[in-house]
């Protein structure tokens, strides 16, 4: 199993605690939640059940009854009229097992079980509070991709399950390092430049990465998965959002608005763009961030206001940018476009996002991983260019440190070491001057470059006071 060391440690502590444990495991679809639990416990469950999507309550109960029959080795499945009877039957099954046995119960895709009008949540509360919580041999694992349901019905439950959850495990996408390890295990021996490009199209989602073939180049893989007729990743978009969220159209509306804005949008701008306000917009933003579909960060000097939201799901960004409106029907489109300015522009923007989602690795590379820091963005007044025009002044990543140093990060994705020209140096110095003037900071301000292959030493590179290459993102 690649990575997941922290999560495996939590499962181990719950397995060995000698107390009743109620574990909630959640995260976006395709992230490997089921794989983690089944691999860790080697499919040795006292009972396990997987909810079915779009099934009625009677269909869910029939499947549950069959699972009871299989785990009890009975000849006939019980007839269950409701979830109260279902959990009573589960209790009887567990009571019949040896007293010294640690009984692991695994409910997968739990949000799908709770069909409208069913008594599932109430029956679960009664099962846990009235019986399971009083025992020392029960380890109950609730797993699901519909993060909003998991949060509202379990983690933030104000009824019978209030404060009953003993552990929460949120499964995040793989980092670049974990992605590299998975690709190596599959026989995809690509250099880090290619791994970064792969991450741009798929992110750190194990299910997507598992579709790659080591017998093909990265561009051939992308053509096969996204652009060939009946390509598997073409249909993933609707399946992803409609499986995760009720009222999925609202979420997709917000996602599309963010995909169209490279710099990100504030809540006010999102409300204006989508026509969505109030509690619904709050709910959508919270749930999207819970699933790592978006990231939010403050603007420097306004840490509690004007939060910037950016789309951070790499698959969604790639799909909306290149796949959804593709009318060419070119089954080798990615290979044909690979050297185009369109791809280069997209890669530059996406590399910035990779850096934003690998802040801990950047801090480690800068030698400040143990220091208190805050990350934000900054937008200043426009600066005059050499030709008399105006250019926006902004910093997409700013790291303010407890040692009174501020790193203004300049992020560049190039196919070779980056050269700083005279004009570019002047723009950097102007940006720093405007930042100091507008923020009135008394802290030391340094320019930090994060590039693929580093900065070429030269007479204009002295502006760079610290730098990292893409290797730092793999720490």
Secondary structure by P-SEA (a helix, b strand, c coil): cccaaaaaaaaaaaaacccbbbbbbbbcccccaaaaaaaaacccccbbbbbbccccaaaaaaaaaaaaaaaacccbbbbbccaaaaaaaaaaaaaacccccbbbbbbcccccccccccaaaaaaaaaaaacccccccbbbbbbbcaaaaaaaacccccccccccccbbbbbbcccaaaaaaaaaaacccccaaaaaaaaaaccccaaaaaaccccccaaaaaaaacccccccccaaaaaaaaaccccaaaaaaaaaaaaaccccccaaaaaaacccccaaaaaaaaaaaaaccbbbbbcccccccbbbbbbccaaaaaaaccccccccccccccccccccaaaaaaaaaaaaaaaaaaaaaaaaaacccccccccbbbbcccccccccbbbbbbbcbbbbccccbbbbbbbbbcccbbbbcaaaaaaaaaaaaaaaaaaccccbbbbbbbccccccccccccccccccccccccc
